[in-house]
Each structure stands twice: as C-alpha cells, then as structure tokens.
Amino acid sequence: MRPLPNDERVLELLGEIVSGDGGEGARSELRGLVGVREAEALIEEFELGAAAGEMALMDGVEQMPASARARVDAAAAALIASRAGEDADAQIPFATGGRGAPMALAVAGWLAAAACLALAAVAWMNSVSANVPQTPVAGPSVAERRAELLESAGDVISAAWLGIGDVAPIGAPDHPLDHGVAGDVVWSDERDEGYMRISGVEANDPGEYQYQLWIFDADRPVGQLPRFAVAGLPDLLTQRPVDGGVFDIAVGEDGEAIVPIDAKLPIGAGTIFAVTKEPPGGVVVSDREIVFLAVRG
C-alpha cells in the first residue's frame, strides 16, 4: 500500500470521489494536483479500502463483541499514527464521527479502520465458525453403494452363499457358526468393487475371532498351495487367494449385514469367494476354516 499523501486537499478530494460526492470536477482537480497516473492509482487504492470496509460490515463486524471492536479501533489508531504522524491515542473519526478532526486524519482514519475491520472481521468470524459444531455431510450408505453397483456396473456378478455342507465334493457338515447362511456376494471385476449380504451367521466377538474373505481369481496362477486341492473341485483352490478384508458380524444385528469387500490386490476374474474364521486382525495365509462360500456361475 502506498503512503497516504500529506496534502490535505488531495485527501479531501479522494474522500469526495470515493464517497461519490465529488463528481468529475473533483477527479479533474486531483489529476491536476498529482498527475493523471498517480490520481488514478490513489483513487483505486481508496476504493479498495472502502470496499474492504463495506464487506467487513456486511459480513458481520457490527456483531463483534465490544472488546473485539475496541481492539480493532486501537489497531486503526496505531495505523493512523504511523501513516499520518498523529498521536497514537487520537480518536478514530471512522468510529467516533470525527467532526473536529482535520480532513487528512479523517480520511486516513476511515481507510485504516476499513482495512483493520476487514481483517478483524475475517479473523473473528473464522474463530466463531471454528467453535460451531460442524454437521458431517452423510455419504451414501453401504446398501446404497451396493444398489448403485448393481445398477451401473455392466459386468457385475451375483452369487448366493453356500454352506460347506452344500458343496458336495467336500462331504462335510455345515460349520458350527453357520446357522443357515443366506444372502449373496456381488462383484465387478472392472470396478474392483463388491459387497456381501450376510444373514444366518453367528455374531462374533472381535476379541476372540473375526471373519475374513478370500477371493480366488481365475486370472491368477494356481498350484502354490497344493495341500488345499479337493477332488472334484477346481484347481483354483490351490492358488494363494486375495485377501478380501476382515469383518465382524455385530451382536444383535437385525436381519442381514452388508459388508463392503476390501480386496488387497486387483481382481481379474473373481470366481470363488470364501469366508473363513480367523484370529483377531486376520491372517496372511489361512488354514481355511471355511464357514461359507459363493461360487461364480
């Protein structure tokens, strides 16, 4: 910001021009006193000061507590003193009316106070805003995200859950945690996104055990874990499946749980989705205590 002119008539003309009372005559006189370029620069700066003050007032400075407003007045007085050479304890014409003050001080005080008010308004309003509890914007629920995937993904598959007893070649009874599992898994290879709907499964205590999803991908190699081969089932079971995330079934959960799949690697062709019982936090390589599973049709 350029220093305020010391010429009282220049300041008086600037005040008239910015307030709208001076007209073209005041502008011409100012140009004659300081030159065209300097006159336009001063007018622009004074108009910016006026706009800053007006914006501050419109945005709530008048609602500032008296103590905050007093600090603003004091800051303006200090600025006036540094710019106009007046006593720092001088009254501020902007705040008090300034009828007995010299015109130079009146204009300087008006601009200084406008600038201080603008800065103080921003700081005060920000501090008020910071103390107001913010209401978080709710995003779509898991159920809504699942519905959107089903509606918009062209390659989405849906496969119903099966108990171990329903997979004939295994020849084992249902897992004790399976009380009649129902629901399905939906998955999109293109979007690498999917969801599980689960009901009929015992709620778990996360401190004792958790459920973990494993995704067998037909595009990934097989044979790394031959001990898991099952006669009559795809060789896919001998691959290292992709971790699909650890999750809980809540106690007292009404109806069904909808759980987003958290695949740790990209999936090319998700084919078998198996849920196991694991220690808290899950494992990297599972012993495959499969509770239930789904097979892509």
Stockholm file with secondary structure:
# STOCKHOLM 1.0

chainA/1-297         MRPLPNDERVLELLGEIVSGDGGEGARSELRGLVGVREAEALIEEFELGAAAGEMALMDGVEQMPASARARVDAAAAALIASRAGEDADAQIPFATGGRGAPMALAVAGWLAAAACLALAAVAWMNSVSANVPQTPVAGPSVAERRAELLESAGDVISAAWLGIGDVAPIGAPDHPLDHGVAGDVVWSDERDEGYMRISGVEANDPGEYQYQLWIFDADRPVGQLPRFAVAGLPDLLTQRPVDGGVFDIAVGEDGEAIVPIDAKLPIGAGTIFAVTKEPPGGVVVSDREIVFLAVRG
#=GR chainA/1-297 SS CCCCCSCHHHHHHHHHHHHTCSHHHHHHHHHHHHCHHHHHHHHHHHHHHHHHHHHHHHTTGGGSCHHHHHHHHHHHHHHHHHHHCCCTTCCCHHHHCCTTSCHHHHHHHHHHHHHHHHHHHHHHHHHHHHTSCCCCCCCCCHHHHHHHHHHHCTTCEEEECEEGGGSGGGCCCCCTTEEEEEEEEEEETTTTEEEEEEEEECCCCTTTCEEEEEEEETTSCCCSCGGGCCTTSCGGGGSCCEEEEEECCCTTCCSCEEEECCCSSCCSSEEEEEEEEESTTCCSSCCCCEEEEEECC
#=GC SS_cons         CCCCCSCHHHHHHHHHHHHTCSHHHHHHHHHHHHCHHHHHHHHHHHHHHHHHHHHHHHTTGGGSCHHHHHHHHHHHHHHHHHHHCCCTTCCCHHHHCCTTSCHHHHHHHHHHHHHHHHHHHHHHHHHHHHTSCCCCCCCCCHHHHHHHHHHHCTTCEEEECEEGGGSGGGCCCCCTTEEEEEEEEEEETTTTEEEEEEEEECCCCTTTCEEEEEEEETTSCCCSCGGGCCTTSCGGGGSCCEEEEEECCCTTCCSCEEEECCCSSCCSSEEEEEEEEESTTCCSSCCCCEEEEEECC
//
